[in-house]
Amino acid sequence: MKLSQFDYDLPKELIAQTPIKQRDHSKLLVLDKETWTIEDKKFYDIINYLWENDVLVLNKTRVIKARLLWKIQNISENKLIPCEIFLHKQINENSWDCLVYPWKKLKIWTKVYFEKLTWTIKEISDSWRIVEFDKAWNEFIEIIDKIWQIPTPPYIKEKLEEDDRYQTIYSKECWSVAAPTAWLHFTDELIDKIKAKWVKIEYVLLHIWLWTFKWIETENILDHKMHSEYITIDEETCKRLNKYKKEWKTIISVWTTSTRTLESFSEENWELRYWEKETCLFIYPWYKWKFVDKLITNFHLPKSSLIILVSSLAWEENIKKAYKHAVDSKYRFFSFWDAMFIK
């Protein structure tokens, strides 16, 4: 299966740079994967597609301020050099796998002092560094929350005015470097309306790391090595979800992170196991779906693992048709985007 099959033309002006004022007023493309029909709605209309027999599964991860920009003095050239450190993946209590720039200046055993933090470069791999900080988790998070920045994807060029606009309303557990963006459309009022229809809402956890933005580089997608991400489902949530599945309730995952979590923990008998691990599950066409029935998501990057995932759920030609419709209809794409409901 060729990567070029999952490419599409996208005018740059359709890549949303800022969130809309009201979260639930974005457009919603409703795609019926059985009839191939498309409807144009607003996101708040999602309430009309949810029923008592439905279960919404959301990712409760929270984005941390994972990016720091500062400058160091180049004595030989008598100028300040811009530097950047980007937390990618936590190794242990106070060590992280990080992307750094300029990586040639930050050699092994280099110590960096900034504000109340000191860190040491412990290991080197290309532009990556294993960085050990002098503060443990709680104090570390408290410090970076004051002086670091919320990272936004590379295709967003404008500065984020309000950090909370890149957080979901019920985000709880810090660790992600990107938001589960389909979740960004929900408001407290909309959630209350959904609960009033007796729709069940459950939470799983997948921490989104930097590789979520990585392009697939192999023309044969089966040669692609999928990145790993930390996932967990607690025991009580797992029991409830298994009960719902046995009762033939419809499982609707919100964004691809919840999807990967549910499918990673699902057995061949359509039953979830509860534990914690890292998943490198790659979902592509002809994947045998075990737990997820429907999906609320966004419009994904061309040639990405995410557009391949949605093509698996709704068929490749169906997704091509929907994306062409979205481009022709001037939908907003990517993180501050309009949404899609695959039903």
C-alpha positions in Angstrom: 0.0 0.0 0.0 1.6 3.3 -1.1 1.9 6.4 1.0 1.0 8.6 -2.0 -2.6 7.2 -1.8 -3.0 9.2 1.4 -1.9 12.6 0.0 -4.1 15.5 -0.9 -3.8 19.2 -2.0 -4.4 21.7 0.8 -4.2 25.5 0.2 -2.1 27.0 3.0 -4.9 29.5 3.8 -7.0 26.7 5.1 -4.6 25.8 7.9 -6.2 27.5 10.9 -3.7 29.6 12.8 -6.0 30.7 15.7 -8.9 29.1 17.5 -12.4 30.4 16.9 -14.0 32.4 19.7 -16.6 29.8 20.7 -15.2 26.3 20.9 -18.4 24.5 19.7 -19.2 26.8 16.8 -16.7 25.3 14.4 -17.9 23.4 11.4 -18.7 19.7 11.6 -18.5 17.4 8.6 -20.6 14.3 9.3 -19.5 11.3 7.3 -21.6 8.2 7.1 -19.1 5.4 6.5 -21.8 3.0 5.3 -23.8 5.2 2.9 -20.8 7.6 2.0 -23.1 10.6 2.5 -21.8 13.9 3.8 -23.6 16.6 5.9 -22.3 20.1 6.8 -23.2 21.0 10.3 -21.9 23.0 13.3 -20.1 21.2 16.1 -22.9 21.9 18.6 -25.1 19.8 16.3 -23.2 16.7 17.5 -25.9 16.4 20.1 -28.3 15.4 17.4 -26.2 12.4 16.5 -25.7 11.0 20.1 -28.2 8.8 21.9 -28.7 6.9 25.1 -27.0 3.8 23.6 -23.8 5.7 22.9 -20.5 5.9 24.9 -18.1 8.8 24.4 -14.5 8.0 25.2 -12.1 10.9 25.7 -8.4 11.4 26.5 -7.8 13.2 29.8 -4.2 14.1 29.1 -3.1 17.7 29.7 -0.5 19.6 27.7 2.5 20.8 29.6 4.6 23.9 28.9 7.2 21.7 27.1 9.1 24.4 25.2 11.7 26.9 26.4 13.3 29.6 24.3 16.4 31.5 25.5 19.7 32.9 24.3 23.3 32.2 25.1 26.3 34.4 24.5 28.7 33.5 21.7 31.9 35.0 23.0 33.9 34.5 19.8 31.3 36.2 17.6 30.1 38.6 20.3 26.4 37.9 19.7 23.5 36.1 21.3 22.5 32.7 19.9 18.8 31.6 20.1 18.4 28.3 21.9 15.5 26.0 22.3 14.8 22.9 24.4 11.7 20.8 23.7 10.6 18.1 26.1 9.6 15.0 24.3 9.4 12.0 26.6 9.9 11.5 30.3 12.5 8.8 31.1 12.2 8.9 34.8 11.4 11.2 37.7 13.7 14.1 36.5 15.1 13.0 33.2 13.7 13.7 29.7 14.4 12.8 26.1 14.6 16.3 24.5 15.0 18.0 21.2 17.6 20.8 21.5 18.9 23.6 19.3 21.6 24.4 18.5 22.6 20.8 19.3 26.3 21.3 18.5 26.6 23.8 21.3 24.9 21.6 23.9 27.5 18.8 24.3 27.5 15.9 26.8 27.9 16.9 30.4 27.1 20.6 29.5 25.3 22.2 32.4 22.6 24.9 31.7 21.3 27.3 34.3 18.1 29.1 33.7 15.8 30.8 36.2 15.3 28.2 39.0 16.3 25.2 36.9 19.6 23.5 36.3 19.9 20.7 33.8 22.7 18.5 32.6 23.1 16.9 29.1 23.6 13.2 29.9 23.4 11.4 26.6 23.6 12.4 22.9 21.9 11.1 19.8 21.9 13.5 16.7 19.9 16.5 17.8 18.4 14.7 20.7 19.6 14.8 24.3 18.8 12.9 27.5 18.5 15.8 29.9 18.6 15.5 33.7 16.9 18.3 35.6 17.7 19.2 39.2 14.1 19.2 40.3 11.7 16.3 40.7 8.3 16.1 39.0 6.0 18.3 41.1 8.4 21.2 41.6 9.6 20.8 37.9 6.0 21.2 36.6 5.4 24.2 38.9 8.5 26.0 37.6 8.1 25.4 33.9 4.4 26.4 34.1 5.6 29.9 35.0 8.5 30.4 32.5 8.1 27.9 29.7 5.7 27.9 26.7 2.8 25.7 25.5 4.2 24.1 22.3 2.0 24.4 19.3 2.4 22.3 16.1 5.0 23.5 13.5 2.3 24.5 11.0 0.9 27.1 13.5 2.9 30.3 13.0 0.9 32.7 15.1 1.5 33.1 18.9 -1.1 31.5 21.1 -2.8 34.3 23.0 -4.5 32.1 25.7 -2.8 28.9 26.8 -6.2 27.4 27.8 -7.3 27.4 24.2 -4.9 24.6 23.6 -6.2 22.6 26.5 -9.3 20.5 26.7 -11.9 21.6 29.3 -11.5 18.4 31.4 -7.8 17.8 30.9 -6.3 16.4 34.1 -3.0 14.5 33.9 0.1 16.5 32.8 2.5 15.1 30.3 1.5 15.7 26.7 3.3 18.0 24.3 0.2 18.3 22.1 -3.5 18.4 22.7 -6.1 15.7 21.7 -7.6 18.4 19.5 -11.0 16.9 18.7 -11.7 17.4 22.4 -11.1 21.1 22.0 -14.5 21.7 20.5 -16.4 20.6 23.7 -17.7 23.1 26.2 -19.2 22.6 29.7 -22.6 23.4 28.3 -22.4 20.9 25.5 -21.1 18.2 27.8 -24.1 18.9 30.1 -26.5 18.5 27.2 -24.8 15.2 26.1 -25.1 13.9 29.7 -28.8 14.9 29.7 -29.4 12.6 26.8 -28.0 9.7 29.0 -24.9 9.3 26.8 -22.1 7.7 28.8 -18.8 9.5 29.1 -15.5 7.7 30.0 -11.9 8.7 30.1 -8.7 7.0 29.1 -5.2 8.3 29.0 -2.7 8.6 26.2 0.2 11.1 26.5 0.9 12.7 23.2 4.6 13.0 22.4 6.5 14.9 19.8 6.5 12.1 17.2 2.8 12.6 16.6 3.8 15.3 14.1 6.4 13.0 12.3 5.8 12.4 8.6 5.8 8.9 7.3 8.9 8.6 5.1 8.5 5.1 3.6 6.5 4.8 0.3 5.3 1.4 1.4 3.3 2.2 4.5 3.9 -1.3 5.9 7.6 -0.4 6.2 6.7 2.5 8.5 7.9 2.1 12.1 5.2 3.6 14.3 6.2 5.9 17.2 5.3 4.8 20.8 3.1 6.7 23.3 2.2 6.0 26.9 -1.3 4.7 27.5 -3.4 3.5 30.4 -7.0 2.6 31.3 -7.9 2.2 35.0 -9.6 -1.0 36.2 -13.0 0.6 36.9 -13.2 2.3 33.6 -12.2 -0.9 31.8 -15.0 -2.8 33.6 -17.6 -0.2 32.6 -16.4 -0.1 28.9 -16.5 -3.9 28.7 -20.0 -3.9 30.1 -21.1 -1.3 27.6 -19.6 -3.3 24.7 -21.4 -6.5 25.8 -24.6 -4.5 25.9 -24.0 -3.6 22.3 -23.6 0.1 23.1 -21.9 2.2 20.4 -18.3 3.2 21.3 -17.4 6.6 20.0 -13.8 7.7 20.5 -12.9 11.3 20.6 -9.8 11.9 18.5 -7.3 9.3 17.4 -5.5 9.1 20.8 -8.5 7.6 22.4 -8.9 5.3 19.4 -5.3 4.0 19.7 -5.7 3.5 23.4 -8.9 1.4 23.1 -7.7 -0.6 20.2 -4.3 -1.2 21.8 -5.9 -2.7 25.0 -8.6 -4.7 23.1 -8.3 -8.4 22.7 -9.6 -10.5 19.9 -12.7 -11.2 21.9 -13.6 -7.5 21.9 -12.7 -7.1 25.5 -10.4 -4.5 27.1 -7.6 -5.3 29.5 -6.6 -2.7 32.0 -2.9 -1.8 32.7 -0.4 0.7 31.5 2.2 0.4 28.8 3.6 2.1 25.7 1.8 1.5 22.4 3.2 1.6 18.9 0.0 0.3 17.3 -0.3 1.4 13.6 -3.8 1.3 12.3 -4.1 1.2 8.5 -6.6 -0.1 5.9 -7.7 -3.7 6.5 -7.0 -3.4 10.2 -9.5 -5.5 12.1 -11.3 -3.1 14.4 -12.1 -4.6 17.8 -13.6 -1.9 20.0 -14.2 1.5 18.4 -17.4 2.0 16.3 -17.4 5.7 15.5 -14.9 8.5 15.7 -15.0 12.3 16.3 -11.8 13.7 14.9 -10.2 16.6 12.9 -8.7 16.8 9.4 -5.3 15.4 9.5 -2.0 16.1 7.7 -1.5 14.4 4.3 0.7 11.3 4.3 0.4 11.0 8.1 -0.4 8.0 10.2 -3.6 9.7 11.4 -5.1 10.1 8.0 -4.3 6.5 7.4 -6.1 5.5 10.6 -9.3 7.3 9.6 -9.0 5.7 6.2 -9.0 2.4 7.9 -12.3 3.1 9.7 -14.2 4.8 6.9 -12.5 3.4 3.8 -9.8 5.3 1.8 -12.1 6.5 -1.1 -14.7 7.7 1.4 -12.1 9.8 3.3 -10.7 11.2 0.0 -14.3 12.3 -0.9 -14.8 13.9 2.5 -11.5 15.7 2.4 -12.1 17.1 -1.1 -15.5 18.3 0.1 -13.9 20.0 3.1 -11.3 21.7 1.0 -13.9 22.9 -1.5 -16.1 24.1 1.3 -13.3 26.0 3.0 -13.2 24.0 6.2 -10.4 25.0 8.7 -7.7 22.3 8.9 -5.5 20.8 11.6 -5.2 21.8 15.3 -7.5 24.9 15.4 -9.6 23.3 12.9 -13.1 22.2 12.0 -14.2 18.7 12.9 -15.4 15.5 11.4 -17.7 12.9 12.8 -17.3 9.4 11.2 -20.5 7.6 12.0 
